[in-house]
């Protein structure tokens, strides 16, 4: 009998650290293949199954297999905790999957974390939950809601403003058409100056910004349609558009990048290859050319590797416009690294709260002790959220889910406190450790 699409595979057939659903399709021949973030395989009845790892950013090998022997002791402990729980309800399994999809650098944080905390206490997700990242978000709920209302409208407004500027429209007329963006419009016009005085390179760079903006108005990672659910022609259209704007050397984006580099006398714009980027940067002796090259690569990469769900999306866009005007990304009137600091402080507060809750340290004494230590920021608010949401009742299941959330916030490769693919917060962790405050006491003791 053919299984229903998205029906969970029975507990006993899914090992700890993984989750799996039926695709609703069958195959007359055995199947096992890599599907980038998951493995597609067939059971003894020919039902096709999609299986993924519940440890964030762990993907199958080329043959669709999993290298479990490469897992560290922390992951093994989480899986041991799960093994001792026995069969899990569908609600808990879907909640665990939703925790996997939570990305710390997503623009929805901290509301996405608070929602998971409430769900752990309740034992299930709301039917409609926030989209919480770019990695298969939404597997655990019937439908998604956005944490960024008005995002597409704002991107379209920015597109319209830049287009109007290039067409020579007066600032006053553009403000009248888009009064909600007055501050942004004023800064854009002040930085860029008269359109007639733009160089050919600057005009091309603005065209590149517009191309990226048009991409995100068609394919936003903050909406309610998860990319992992796209199939057939929709998936092909998404991949084709990505190639055209960012990756394919014959696409509109890379062709425009080549024109810019030739006009500006720059090396090949290579935002996706770290080694090639650094090698090209090292060949430039002039500081102004170096800054211009950095700006062009920043624009060519879209918004943090083509993801408009990043917490600095609109700051990135504004920095790129400033870069077109001045040849450098940094904006003097903006506090540098303020978003990274906010995110680091937020994540540390949540992780510290989860750690001490798991250690059974009373909230009141934890806050009393912290009141005698100057960490350079106050983690109180997020600690209180953890304790208030999780409450006093403790079960092995609840503690396992809390530990899984802790892992996602601390070890997630994309934006986690100790993530390695993006800028981590190791300096912040060490600064707190030097003052006797750590957020991994529970895991170390385990």
N, C-alpha and C positions, 0 to 999 in steps of 0.2 A: 504493500500500500504506500502510495506517494505521500511524503510528509508535507505539511504546510510550510510555506515560506516564513522564515524567521522563527520557527518553532525551535525551542531549545532542545539540544541533544540530551538524552537522559544522563543524570549525574555520573553513573558508573562508567560511562563511555568517554568522559572528559577528565583528564588528569588535573591535579591541582596546578594552579598557575596558568590555566587555559580556560577558554570558553568557546562554545561552538553552537551554531544554529544550522538548521536545514535550509537549503536554498529554494526548495519547492520543485527542484528538477531532478531527473534521474539520468543514469548513464548505463548502457548495456555492457560497457567495458570498464575495468578498474581505472580510477583516476587518482592522481596525486600531483599537484602542481602549485608553484608559487604564484600568489596573486598580490605581490608586493607587501602588503601589511598582514596578509593572512594566507592560510593554506586551503586549497580546495581539494577534497578527497571524497571517495565514495565508500559507503558501507557495504555489508554483505548483500543487501537488498538493492543495491544500485542507487540509493538515495545520495545526492550530492550534499556535502557538508562544508561549511566555511568555518575554519577554526583559527583563532587568534590568541596571542599571549596576553595575559592580563597585567604583565609587567610592562609599563610604557616603553615604547620604542624598541621592543625586541621583535625582530622580524624573521621569517623563515629563510632558509638557505635557497639556492637556486632550484633544488629538487623538491622544495616544499617541506623539508625536514626542519627539526628544531634542535639546537645545540644546548641542551639543558645542562650539560656538564660544565659549561662556561659560567653558570650562575654563581654569584658570590654568596657568602653566608647569610646576608640579610634577606635575599630573595628566597633562599632555601628555608629560612625560618618562617617567612610568611606562608610558604607552601606547606610547611609542617603544621602550622596553625590551622590552615584550611583542612588538611587531612584529618585532623582530630575532630572536626565539626560534624563529620558525616554528611549525609545528603543535604543539600541546600535547597531552599524554596526558590521558585522562579524569581520572586521579588528580590531576594538577596543576590542571586546571580546577576540579574539585570543591574542592580545597584553597583555591584562590583565592577561590571563592565563600564558603567558611567564614570566611576572613579578613574578607571584606566584612561578614559577619554579626556580627563581634565588636564589642560595644559597651563602651567603657571604663567607663561608669558601672554596668555590670552587676555584680550581687553575686558573680558567679563569679570575678572578677579577684582574684588573679593566676593562678589555675590554668588559666583559659582561654587566657591568653597563653603559659604554659609548654607547654600541649598543642600550640599552633600552632607553636611553636619546634621541638619534637621532630618534628612532622609535616613541616616544611620540610626538616629534615635527612634525614628518611626518604623524602621525596618523595611522601607520601600520608598521609591521615588514618587513624586507627583506625576500624574498622567502627562502633564505638560511641564517639561523642565528646560532650564536654560541650556542653550548650546554652549559647551564649555571648552572647545578647542578644535583643532584641525585634524585630529586623529580619530576618525570614526565616532564622532560625538553623536549621541542620541540613540545608541543601541538599547539603552535601558528604559526608554519611555515611549509612549504612543506618538507624541509629537514634540517638536522643539519650539522654543520661543527665543527670541533674540535678546541679548543683554545690551544691545546697542541700537535702540530705536532711532530712526532717522539717519542711519549711516549712509545708505545709498543716496538719500536726498542730499546729504552734505557733500558726498563725493561728486554728485552731478552739479552742485552749486560751484564747487571749486573748478570743475571742468568749464562751466559756463563763464566764470570770472576770467580765467586765463584766456579762453577763446575771445571774449570781449576785449580784453587788453590787447591781444595780438591784432584784432580788427580795428584798433584805434579808438575804441569807445572811451568817452570821458569817465573819469573816476566817479563823478557825481551821478551819472546816469546808471552806472553799474551798482552803486550803493542803493539807489532808488529801486532798482530791480531786485536786489538781494539785501534788504536791510538787516537781516539776521546775521549776515557775514560782514558787517561794516568794519570791524577791527581787522579781519583777515584781508579785506579788499584794500584798506588803507596801507597796511604793511606791504602788500604785494606791489602796489603802485609806487610806493616810496622806494622800495628796494630796486625795482626794475627801471624806474625812470621812464623817459619818453620811449615809446616803441620804435620810433624812427631812428633812435640812436643805438638800438641793439645790434650787436655784431651778428654775422651769419651763424657763428657757432652758438651764440645764445639763443637765437631763434630755433635752431635745430634741437637744442637741449630742451626748450619748452615744448616742442613737438613731441619729444620723447616722454616728457612728463604727462602730456595729454594722452599719449598712447597707453601708458600704464593705467591712468585713471579710467580710460574707457574699458580696459580689461576688468577692473574691479567693479565697475558698474554692471558688468555682465556676469561676473563670477566672484561673488563676495563670500568670504569665509565666516561672516558674522550672521548670515541669514538662517532660515529655518529648514533648508534643504541640505542634509549632510552629503558631502562629496562622496563618502563611501557607499551611499545608496544609489549613486548614478549608475545607469546601465545602458548598454547599447549605444544608440546614436547620441544620447546626451553625454555619455562618458567620452565618446570619440570627439564630440564638439569641444568639450572642456580641454582635452589633451591637445587638440589641434590649435586652439586659441592660445594655450600656454606656450606651445612650440613657436607659434608665430610671433608672439610678443617678447618672449624671453630666451628661448633655447636654440631654435633652429637658425643656423647661420644665414639661411636664405629667407628667414622670416622678416617681417617689417621692423621689428625691434632691433635685432642684430644688424640689419642693413643700415638702419639709422645710426646705430652706435658706430659703425665703420665710417660713415660719412663725417660724424662728429670728430672722431679720432684723426682722420685725414686732414680736415680743416684746421684743427687745433694743434696739429703736429704732435699728437700723443700716441703712445703704444696702443696695441689692440686692447679695447675695453673688455676686461675679463672678470666679471663679478662673481662667477660661479667656481672658478678655479683659484683657490687660495694661493697656491704656489706660483701660478702664472701671474696673478695679481701682484704679489710681492716682488717677483722678478722684474715686472714692468715698472713698478714704482721705484725700484732701486736704480733703474737706468736713467731716471730723471734727476738732474742735478739742481735745477731751478725749483725753489720752494713753491713759487706760484703755479708752475706746471704740475707739481706733485699734488697740490690742493685741488687743482682743476681735474686731475685724473681721478682722485678720490671721489669728487663730486659726480663725475660722469659714471663711474662704476656704481655709486650709490643709486643714481637714477635708473641705471640699466637693470639693477637687481629688483626693481619694483619696490615693495615694502617688506623688508626683512624676508628675503627669499620668497617673494610672490605671495605673501600672506597678509591680507588687510585686517586680520583679526589680532595683529600684534598690538600691544598696549600703547605703543608710540606711533601708531599709524599716521595720525594727523600732524604730529610733530615732525615725522619724517618728511611728509609732503611739504610742509612749510620750510623745512631745512633745505629741501631740494630747490625750491623756488629761490630762496636766499642764495643758494649755491650758484644758480644760473646768473643771478645779479652780480655777485661779488667774486665768484670763483672759489668759494670755500663754504662748507656746510655750517660751521658754528655760527650761531646767532648771538651777538653780544648781550642782548636784552633778556635772554633766556638762561636760567640756571642749568648749567651743564650737569648731566647725569642725575637730574632730579627724579626722573621716572625710574631709573634703575634703583636708586636709593629707596624710593617709596615701595617698590616691589620687594626689595630685599627685606626691608623692615616688616612689611606685611607678612611675607612668607615665614620669616623667623618667628614672629609672634604666634602664628598658627602652629608651626612645628613645635615650638616650645610648649604651647598649651597642650597639644596632643601628647607630647612626650611625658609631661608631668601628670596629665590625666591617666595615662597608662601606668605610670608609676604610683598612682593613688595618692599623690600629694594634694592635700586640701587646697582649694583655690585661695582661701584667705591667707594661709601662711606663705604660699608662693608669692602673692602680691606684696605681703609684708617684707619678705626677703628682698624682692626686686626693688623695693622702695629705698634700699640702702646701697644700690649699685647704679652707677651712671653708665648706661650702655651707649649713650649718645642719641637714643630714641626711646620711646615708651611703648612696649609691646602689650600693655594692659588690655586695650580694647579687643584685640584678637584673641588673647588668652581667655577673656571673659566670654567671648562668643563660643569658644570651644567648650568650656565647662557648662555654659548655660544650655547649649544645644544638645550636648551628649547626656547631660543630667547625671543623676546619682546611680541609676540602675546600670549594672554591669553584667554582661553575658559574654561567654567566649566568642560568640558570633560578632557581637558589637565591638569587642576589643580587636578582633581580627580586621574588621572594616576600618576602624580608626587607625590601625597600624598601616593598612594599605593606603589610606589617605596621606598619612605621614610620609610614606615612601614616595608617593607621587609628588608631594610638595618639595621634598628634600632631594631626591635622586633623579627626577625627571630631566632627561637630556635637554629638553627645550624649556629653559627658563627656571628650572629648579634651583634650589639653594646651592647644590653642588653639581649642577648640570655641566656637561663638558662640551656640548655642541654650540652653545651660546654662552655669553658672558655669565660666569657664575658669581657667587657672592662669598668666595672663600675668605676675602679680607674681613668681611662682616662677621663671619663665623669665628675667625681667629680672634678678632677684637673682643667678641663676647666671651670666648673661651678663656682669654687672658684675664678676664674679670670673674672667672668661675662660673659662667653660665653656658651650658651646652644644651643642645636640643636632641641629643641621641643617647641619653642616659638609659632609657628603657631598652632600646635595641642592643646597646652594648652589654647590659646586664643579662639579656636573653642569650 
